[in-house]
């Protein structure tokens, strides 16, 4: 299944919005929809940081999926598996 994600970010003294549709595993989403969305958003934000050469002032201001579900704090708490 796909979810729609909007991320409101700040970098290089500029606020900006990125939005897109992302596939997530049905089984994971059915068990923990918010956490599954947060992981997808986190992965995408990491790509954005690399693609845009994010500055030291980079921050996540807000993350919303499926139009109105705020997962900002969950995304901020995602950590990569090491």
N, C-alpha and C positions, 0 to 999 in steps of 0.2 A: 504494500500500500504506500501511497505518497502522502506527505504532510507538507503544508505550506509554512515557511518560516520567514519572519521579518526580524532582522537584527539591526539595532540602532547602536552605532559605534562612534567612537571619538578617536581621532589620530591626527597628528600634525595640526593641532589647533582647529580642527574642523569636525563637525558632527555630520554623519552620513548614515543612510539607510541602504541595506542590501536585502533583497528578498528573493526567494526561490522555492522550488518544490523538490522534495527529497524523498527517496525510497527508504522505508524502514521495514524491518521484518514484522509481519503480522503477529506472530506469536509473542514477540517482545512487547509490541505496542499494546496488545490485548492484556498482558500482565501488568505492565507499568508504562502507561502512555506518556506521562510527563517526563519520566527519566529517559525513556527511549528517544523522545523528541530532544531532550537536553543533550544527549550524546551526539545526535546528528547535528545539532546546532553548534556544539563545541568543535566538532571535526571541521565543519565548514568555516567557522571563525578562524581556526588555525590556518586554513588555506588562504583566507582573506588577508591575514596578517603577513603571510609570506608574499602573496601576489602584489600587495600594495606597499611592501616594505614599511610596515607600521613603525611609528616612532615610539619613543619611550613614554609618551603621554597616552598611548593606546589604552582604551578602556571600553568595556561593554556597558552601555547605558541601559538597554532593555532588549529582551528577547521574547517574542510572542510567536506562538504557532497556532495554526488553524483559526486565524483572525482575532481571537480574544483570550487565549490562554497564556498567561504570563509565566514564563519559566526562567526568568532572569537569574534568580538566586541559585536554582539548580545548575544552570550552565556555569555560573561562577564557581561552583563546587565540584565540577567534573575534573578529574585528574587522569592523565594518560597512564596506561598500564605499562609498568617497567619490568 
